[in-house]
Amino acid sequence: MFSVIATALGVATVAITLVSGPSTTAASGTAGGTLVDAQIVEVYVFLLAAFTGYQIITKVPPLLHTPLMAATNAISAISLVASLVIAGAERPFYINVMGAVAVAAATINVVGGFVITDRMLKMFRKTEAPK
Amino acid sequence: MNPEIGALFVQVAYIAASAAFILGLRGLTKPDTARRGMQLAAMGMLLAVIGTLLNHQIISYDLIIIGLVIGTAIGLPMGLLVPMTAMPQRIAISHMFGALAVTLVGIAEFLHYRDVPGGPGVIKMVALGFETVFGALTITGSFMAFGKLQGFISGRPITFPGQKIINAAIFIGAIGLWIYLIATQSGGPAASGDNGILLFGLMTLLALVIGVTLVLPIGGADMPVVVSLLNSYAGLAASATGFAIGNNVLIVAGALDGASGFILSILMSKAMNRSFANVLFGAFGGEVAAASTKSSEGLTTRSVSAEDVAMRIGYARNVIIIPGYGMAVAQAQHAVRELAELIEKRGGRVRFAIHPVAGRMPGHMNVLLAEANVPYDHLFDLDEINEEFHACDVALVIGANDVTNPAAKTDPASPIYGMPILNVQDAEQVIVVKRGMATGFAGIENELFYLEKTSMLFGDAKSVLSQMVSEVKAL
C-alpha cells in the first residue's frame, strides 16, 4: 500500500509539474517561457532515465544484485554535486555548514560505495581452465 | 575562466557523467564486464565533481574541503575493511548517508529560497518537499534496518495495537504539511506571521518518525525487500533534488537508483510470494504461525552423523548445494567451498542453487560464495536449476528452510502456497544441515524434513561442514 502511495505521489509530482507548467507561464507572462521549457525537459529527462534504468537493470543477473545495490547507491550519491554548491556558495554560514555535512555524508557513499563495489566484483571469477 | 565557457564545461561534464553511469550499469549485466563498467561510473562521478567545483557560485572552498576529507576518512575504511559477511548492514547504512545528504540539501535549499524574492515557485516546492520527506524517512528507516541487521535492534517484528492507524496518520500528517507548504511557501515567505520554517521542520520530523515506524514491524527475513525499497527511496529523493535545483545529472542518477531499487523490491516480493503491502504492514511471523495447517505430530525425522553423510556425499556424482541464511550466520561459506572442491576432485559435479530471497539482501549468497572463491559459473538461479534436481544424487541444504518447503506447491492451505521454491524434494536424497528443528521465518513446518529420503544433520553449519570435509578427506 505504501509503495502504491509513493508511486501515486511520484505520478502526481510529474502531473503537477506538467499541469502547473502552463499556469506558471500565464502568471509570469511571456518572459516565463524558458523556465517552463526547462522544467518540462527535466520531466523528460527523468522519464527517459527511469525507462533506460528499468531496461538495463532488469537484465542484471541475480548473481550481481548485491553489487548492483552498492553501485546504484554510490551513483545516487551524485547528490554530492548539490551539496558542494551549498557548502561553498554565498549563503549564511550555518547553511554552508549543513552543506559541508551533506558533502561528508555523500562522500562516504561515493568513496566507500565504489571501493566496496569493486571489492565485490573482484571476487566474482569463473572456473579456471583445467591445466 | 570565462563564465560561459565554465558553465559549458560543467554541462559537458554532467552529460559525460550521466552517460558513464548508464554505461556502467550496463556493464553490470555481465560478470566479466561489471568491474570495468563500475570503474567507468566512478570516473563519471569524478568528472561531475570536478565540473561542479568550477561552478561560479562557489566562492569558498574551506568547508568543501573539510567535508570531502571527513567523508573520505570515513568512507574509505568502510569500503576497504567491511567484511563481506557484514554487507547487508553496510548497504543499509549507506542508504542512510545518501538520504542524509539529500535531506540536508532539501532543508538548505528551502531556507535559501526564503531569502530569494518570489520564492521557489510551485514546482521547486513540490520537489523540495518530496526530497525532504523521502530523504528523512529513508534516514531513519535505513538506520532501523541497519540496527536489525547488525543485531542491536530485535530482528523480530515489533508490533502494537493500532500501529497501522498511527502509521497512516503520521504519513497523512506529513503529506498534508507538504501540500500546505506548497500552497503557502511557493511564493516565498509571507511578510508577517510566517511559520514556514516551523512547519517545514515539523514535516521533516514526521517523516523521520515514519522511517522508524515503517521498519519496526518488519522481520529479519523481509529485509531484502526493505533494503531494496529504501534503495529506491534514496534514489527518488536524489532525483527530486535534481528537480529542485535544476540539475539533470542528479535527475538521471536518482532515476537509475530509483528504478533499480524498485525492480529489486518487486523481484524480492515475488520470490517471497507477498505483495509490497504485506511486507510493509504484515508483520508476517506472528500471524502465520497460528495459521499453520500441518503439524509435525506423528512424523519423524532421521538424524544422521557427519561421518555418515560424508560417506554418501563423497561418492556422489551430482550434488546440488542449497545455501540459506544459516550458512551466512555460521560463516560456513569457506567450509562449503572446501567441501565442494573435494567432491569435484573425487569426480563429482557440484552446483549451487540460489533462491532469490536466500539471506538478508538481494544476491547475499552469491557475494558470500564469491568471497569464498566459488566460481560464479557454479552458482545458479532458481529458474536455471530447478529442473536439474531430478538428476541429482544428493541435495545438500545448508541453513535454508522455507525456500525448500514443498508445501508451497502441494498445500493450498499453506501460507507460503504459490511461493517459488527450489525443488529439493526431487533429488534422490536430501541432506539438511540445520541447527535445530525450529521452523523457518514463515513459522511453518517443512515437510521436506520428514520425507523418507531426507536426513537431518543437526549442528552449527560451520563445524558440521568442517567435520564433513575431514571425513571426506579420510575416505
Boltz contact constraints between the chains, C-beta under 6 A:
constraints:
  - contact:
      token1: [A, 1]
      token2: [B, 277]
      max_distance: 6.0
  - contact:
      token1: [A, 2]
      token2: [B, 280]
      max_distance: 6.0
  - contact:
      token1: [A, 3]
      token2: [B, 276]
      max_distance: 6.0
  - contact:
      token1: [A, 13]
      token2: [B, 126]
      max_distance: 6.0
  - contact:
      token1: [A, 13]
      token2: [B, 130]
      max_distance: 6.0
  - contact:
      token1: [A, 16]
      token2: [B, 126]
      max_distance: 6.0
  - contact:
      token1: [A, 17]
      token2: [B, 123]
      max_distance: 6.0
  - contact:
      token1: [A, 20]
      token2: [B, 122]
      max_distance: 6.0
  - contact:
      token1: [A, 39]
      token2: [B, 123]
      max_distance: 6.0
  - contact:
      token1: [A, 42]
      token2: [B, 243]
      max_distance: 6.0
  - contact:
      token1: [A, 42]
      token2: [B, 251]
      max_distance: 6.0
  - contact:
      token1: [A, 45]
      token2: [B, 248]
      max_distance: 6.0
  - contact:
      token1: [A, 45]
      token2: [B, 251]
      max_distance: 6.0
  - contact:
      token1: [A, 46]
      token2: [B, 251]
      max_distance: 6.0
  - contact:
      token1: [A, 46]
      token2: [B, 255]
      max_distance: 6.0
  - contact:
      token1: [A, 49]
      token2: [B, 252]
      max_distance: 6.0
  - contact:
      token1: [A, 49]
      token2: [B, 255]
      max_distance: 6.0
  - contact:
      token1: [A, 50]
      token2: [B, 255]
      max_distance: 6.0
  - contact:
      token1: [A, 50]
      token2: [B, 259]
      max_distance: 6.0
  - contact:
      token1: [A, 52]
      token2: [B, 22]
      max_distance: 6.0
  - contact:
      token1: [A, 53]
      token2: [B, 255]
      max_distance: 6.0
  - contact:
      token1: [A, 53]
      token2: [B, 256]
      max_distance: 6.0
  - contact:
      token1: [A, 53]
      token2: [B, 259]
      max_distance: 6.0
  - contact:
      token1: [A, 54]
      token2: [B, 259]
      max_distance: 6.0
  - contact:
      token1: [A, 56]
      token2: [B, 25]
      max_distance: 6.0
  - contact:
      token1: [A, 56]
      token2: [B, 26]
      max_distance: 6.0
  - contact:
      token1: [A, 57]
      token2: [B, 259]
      max_distance: 6.0
  - contact:
      token1: [A, 57]
      token2: [B, 260]
      max_distance: 6.0
  - contact:
      token1: [A, 57]
      token2: [B, 263]
      max_distance: 6.0
  - contact:
      token1: [A, 59]
      token2: [B, 29]
      max_distance: 6.0
  - contact:
      token1: [A, 60]
      token2: [B, 28]
      max_distance: 6.0
  - contact:
      token1: [A, 60]
      token2: [B, 29]
      max_distance: 6.0
  - contact:
      token1: [A, 62]
      token2: [B, 356]
      max_distance: 6.0
  - contact:
      token1: [A, 62]
      token2: [B, 381]
      max_distance: 6.0
  - contact:
      token1: [A, 63]
      token2: [B, 366]
      max_distance: 6.0
  - contact:
      token1: [A, 63]
      token2: [B, 376]
      max_distance: 6.0
  - contact:
      token1: [A, 63]
      token2: [B, 379]
      max_distance: 6.0
  - contact:
      token1: [A, 64]
      token2: [B, 28]
      max_distance: 6.0
  - contact:
      token1: [A, 65]
      token2: [B, 362]
      max_distance: 6.0
  - contact:
      token1: [A, 65]
      token2: [B, 363]
      max_distance: 6.0
  - contact:
      token1: [A, 66]
      token2: [B, 363]
      max_distance: 6.0
  - contact:
      token1: [A, 66]
      token2: [B, 367]
      max_distance: 6.0
  - contact:
      token1: [A, 68]
      token2: [B, 28]
      max_distance: 6.0
  - contact:
      token1: [A, 69]
      token2: [B, 91]
      max_distance: 6.0
  - contact:
      token1: [A, 69]
      token2: [B, 231]
      max_distance: 6.0
  - contact:
      token1: [A, 71]
      token2: [B, 38]
      max_distance: 6.0
  - contact:
      token1: [A, 72]
      token2: [B, 257]
      max_distance: 6.0
  - contact:
      token1: [A, 72]
      token2: [B, 260]
      max_distance: 6.0
  - contact:
      token1: [A, 73]
      token2: [B, 94]
      max_distance: 6.0
  - contact:
      token1: [A, 75]
      token2: [B, 21]
      max_distance: 6.0
  - contact:
      token1: [A, 75]
      token2: [B, 253]
      max_distance: 6.0
  - contact:
      token1: [A, 76]
      token2: [B, 98]
      max_distance: 6.0
  - contact:
      token1: [A, 76]
      token2: [B, 234]
      max_distance: 6.0
  - contact:
      token1: [A, 76]
      token2: [B, 235]
      max_distance: 6.0
  - contact:
      token1: [A, 76]
      token2: [B, 238]
      max_distance: 6.0
  - contact:
      token1: [A, 76]
      token2: [B, 253]
      max_distance: 6.0
  - contact:
      token1: [A, 76]
      token2: [B, 254]
      max_distance: 6.0
  - contact:
      token1: [A, 76]
      token2: [B, 257]
      max_distance: 6.0
  - contact:
      token1: [A, 77]
      token2: [B, 98]
      max_distance: 6.0
  - contact:
      token1: [A, 78]
      token2: [B, 250]
      max_distance: 6.0
  - contact:
      token1: [A, 78]
      token2: [B, 253]
      max_distance: 6.0
  - contact:
      token1: [A, 79]
      token2: [B, 101]
      max_distance: 6.0
  - contact:
      token1: [A, 79]
      token2: [B, 102]
      max_distance: 6.0
  - contact:
      token1: [A, 79]
      token2: [B, 238]
      max_distance: 6.0
  - contact:
      token1: [A, 79]
      token2: [B, 241]
      max_distance: 6.0
  - contact:
      token1: [A, 81]
      token2: [B, 48]
      max_distance: 6.0
  - contact:
      token1: [A, 81]
      token2: [B, 52]
      max_distance: 6.0
  - contact:
      token1: [A, 82]
      token2: [B, 105]
      max_distance: 6.0
  - contact:
      token1: [A, 82]
      token2: [B, 241]
      max_distance: 6.0
  - contact:
      token1: [A, 82]
      token2: [B, 245]
      max_distance: 6.0
  - contact:
      token1: [A, 83]
      token2: [B, 101]
      max_distance: 6.0
  - contact:
      token1: [A, 83]
      token2: [B, 105]
      max_distance: 6.0
  - contact:
      token1: [A, 84]
      token2: [B, 52]
      max_distance: 6.0
  - contact:
      token1: [A, 84]
      token2: [B, 64]
      max_distance: 6.0
  - contact:
      token1: [A, 85]
      token2: [B, 55]
      max_distance: 6.0
  - contact:
      token1: [A, 85]
      token2: [B, 57]
      max_distance: 6.0
  - contact:
      token1: [A, 86]
      token2: [B, 108]
      max_distance: 6.0
  - contact:
      token1: [A, 87]
      token2: [B, 63]
      max_distance: 6.0
  - contact:
      token1: [A, 87]
      token2: [B, 64]
      max_distance: 6.0
  - contact:
      token1: [A, 87]
      token2: [B, 67]
      max_distance: 6.0
  - contact:
      token1: [A, 88]
      token2: [B, 58]
      max_distance: 6.0
  - contact:
      token1: [A, 88]
      token2: [B, 60]
      max_distance: 6.0
  - contact:
      token1: [A, 88]
      token2: [B, 64]
      max_distance: 6.0
  - contact:
      token1: [A, 89]
      token2: [B, 57]
      max_distance: 6.0
  - contact:
      token1: [A, 89]
      token2: [B, 58]
      max_distance: 6.0
  - contact:
      token1: [A, 90]
      token2: [B, 59]
      max_distance: 6.0
  - contact:
      token1: [A, 95]
      token2: [B, 108]
      max_distance: 6.0
  - contact:
      token1: [A, 95]
      token2: [B, 111]
      max_distance: 6.0
  - contact:
      token1: [A, 96]
      token2: [B, 63]
      max_distance: 6.0
  - contact:
      token1: [A, 98]
      token2: [B, 104]
      max_distance: 6.0
  - contact:
      token1: [A, 98]
      token2: [B, 108]
      max_distance: 6.0
  - contact:
      token1: [A, 99]
      token2: [B, 108]
      max_distance: 6.0
  - contact:
      token1: [A, 100]
      token2: [B, 63]
      max_distance: 6.0
  - contact:
      token1: [A, 100]
      token2: [B, 66]
      max_distance: 6.0
  - contact:
      token1: [A, 100]
      token2: [B, 67]
      max_distance: 6.0
  - contact:
      token1: [A, 101]
      token2: [B, 104]
      max_distance: 6.0
  - contact:
      token1: [A, 102]
      token2: [B, 101]
      max_distance: 6.0
  - contact:
      token1: [A, 102]
      token2: [B, 104]
      max_distance: 6.0
  - contact:
      token1: [A, 102]
      token2: [B, 105]
      max_distance: 6.0
  - contact:
      token1: [A, 103]
      token2: [B, 67]
      max_distance: 6.0
  - contact:
      token1: [A, 104]
      token2: [B, 67]
      max_distance: 6.0
  - contact:
      token1: [A, 104]
      token2: [B, 70]
      max_distance: 6.0
  - contact:
      token1: [A, 104]
      token2: [B, 71]
      max_distance: 6.0
  - contact:
      token1: [A, 105]
      token2: [B, 97]
      max_distance: 6.0
  - contact:
      token1: [A, 105]
      token2: [B, 100]
      max_distance: 6.0
  - contact:
      token1: [A, 105]
      token2: [B, 101]
      max_distance: 6.0
  - contact:
      token1: [A, 106]
      token2: [B, 101]
      max_distance: 6.0
  - contact:
      token1: [A, 107]
      token2: [B, 68]
      max_distance: 6.0
  - contact:
      token1: [A, 107]
      token2: [B, 71]
      max_distance: 6.0
  - contact:
      token1: [A, 107]
      token2: [B, 72]
      max_distance: 6.0
  - contact:
      token1: [A, 107]
      token2: [B, 75]
      max_distance: 6.0
  - contact:
      token1: [A, 108]
      token2: [B, 71]
      max_distance: 6.0
  - contact:
      token1: [A, 108]
      token2: [B, 74]
      max_distance: 6.0
  - contact:
      token1: [A, 108]
      token2: [B, 75]
      max_distance: 6.0
  - contact:
      token1: [A, 108]
      token2: [B, 97]
      max_distance: 6.0
  - contact:
      token1: [A, 109]
      token2: [B, 94]
      max_distance: 6.0
  - contact:
      token1: [A, 109]
      token2: [B, 97]
      max_distance: 6.0
  - contact:
      token1: [A, 109]
      token2: [B, 98]
      max_distance: 6.0
  - contact:
      token1: [A, 110]
      token2: [B, 45]
      max_distance: 6.0
  - contact:
      token1: [A, 111]
      token2: [B, 72]
      max_distance: 6.0
  - contact:
      token1: [A, 111]
      token2: [B, 75]
      max_distance: 6.0
  - contact:
      token1: [A, 111]
      token2: [B, 76]
      max_distance: 6.0
  - contact:
      token1: [A, 112]
      token2: [B, 75]
      max_distance: 6.0
  - contact:
      token1: [A, 112]
      token2: [B, 78]
      max_distance: 6.0
  - contact:
      token1: [A, 112]
      token2: [B, 79]
      max_distance: 6.0
  - contact:
      token1: [A, 114]
      token2: [B, 42]
      max_distance: 6.0
  - contact:
      token1: [A, 115]
      token2: [B, 79]
      max_distance: 6.0
  - contact:
      token1: [A, 115]
      token2: [B, 80]
      max_distance: 6.0
  - contact:
      token1: [A, 116]
      token2: [B, 79]
      max_distance: 6.0
  - contact:
      token1: [A, 117]
      token2: [B, 38]
      max_distance: 6.0
  - contact:
      token1: [A, 120]
      token2: [B, 367]
      max_distance: 6.0
  - contact:
      token1: [A, 121]
      token2: [B, 34]
      max_distance: 6.0
  - contact:
      token1: [A, 121]
      token2: [B, 35]
      max_distance: 6.0
  - contact:
      token1: [A, 123]
      token2: [B, 370]
      max_distance: 6.0
  - contact:
      token1: [A, 123]
      token2: [B, 371]
      max_distance: 6.0
  - contact:
      token1: [A, 124]
      token2: [B, 31]
      max_distance: 6.0
  - contact:
      token1: [A, 124]
      token2: [B, 370]
      max_distance: 6.0
  - contact:
      token1: [A, 124]
      token2: [B, 376]
      max_distance: 6.0
  - contact:
      token1: [A, 125]
      token2: [B, 375]
      max_distance: 6.0
  - contact:
      token1: [A, 126]
      token2: [B, 375]
      max_distance: 6.0
  - contact:
      token1: [A, 126]
      token2: [B, 377]
      max_distance: 6.0
  - contact:
      token1: [A, 127]
      token2: [B, 375]
      max_distance: 6.0
  - contact:
      token1: [A, 127]
      token2: [B, 377]
      max_distance: 6.0
